[in-house]
């Protein structure tokens, strides 16, 4: 029996990163922060009163918006809390796209984008990220929604913000530019300033990577009020739960703890990159909390499987331009040491 819409029956769903149940493993496959959230987060969660669980949470997440506005130097009404960054992506595709209104992005990039397009049954305009005129192609596509993952996953690089601004200017009055900044906490620059320059720009932020709240599923969008008001029509009635609101507010308020963890991870990123290069892997500089390592002497999939057998989990994508590469989350010094020692043994075996 064909119960599903034709496009749902045809499509493949998103494949999340493997979540191992073992405890004596090194988990570097889903870009989680290796450090715990701020102690203030745990205190806020523990202090949640029973009434906060009995009642519905704030519809617009005002408490978080007020706190985040002070940190980000924007007005609270420019912030829309969501159930993770993925929720905002879903909202945007549903709000702006349909069978005659396409979504555009440069590949390779976050593999959820085409899945959301398939669910909405909207056309996809995918351009080659490696093309010198990739941004020009995106501008010429004039899609209803153009997504720029910046820094990009899984290729680690940061597109210059003025290049993104030029894209937004070209698309003004024609389409929305959604800048997915899930990894921006580890980058040298960000696009937040563009939301005041352009009424067609939405900036996505996540609390999963920099703030260690992946388990809470909390993200938010920043945009001009007319865009926020339109997106609010599409989201769930109460998209962010009361505990998550408290946790995210406490996390973003503790900037000293946040910045300390970011610097530790960036330092390890530098060390990990140098060590991988010394083993003969090709590793570009990263603006994220992971590196993308190209295997030069052995098939990447074989190396991935050998690491998994040793209890070390990284990410392998059997996709165009990624078949010879491994995405490796930056872990703690101890986790990275174990990865490097095991990887060296794998690469030198039978040489």
Secondary structure, DSSP 8 states (H G I E B T S, - for coil): ---S-HHHHHS-----------SSSEE-SS---SS---HHHHHHHHT--HHHHHS---TT-HHHHHHHHHHHTS-GGGEEEESSHHHHHHHHHHHH-BTTB-EEEEESS-THHHHHHHHHT--EEEEETTSTTHHHHHHHHT-SEEEEESS-TTT-----HHHHHHHHHHHTTT-EEEEE-TTGGGSS--STTHHHH-TTEEEEEESSSSSS-GGG--EEEE--HHHHHHHHTTS-TT-S-HHHHHHHHHHHH-HHHHHHHHHHHHHHHHHHHHHHHHTT-EE---SSSEEEEE-SSS-HHHHHHHHHHTTEE-B---STTTTTEEEEE---HHHHHHHHHHHHHHHHTT-
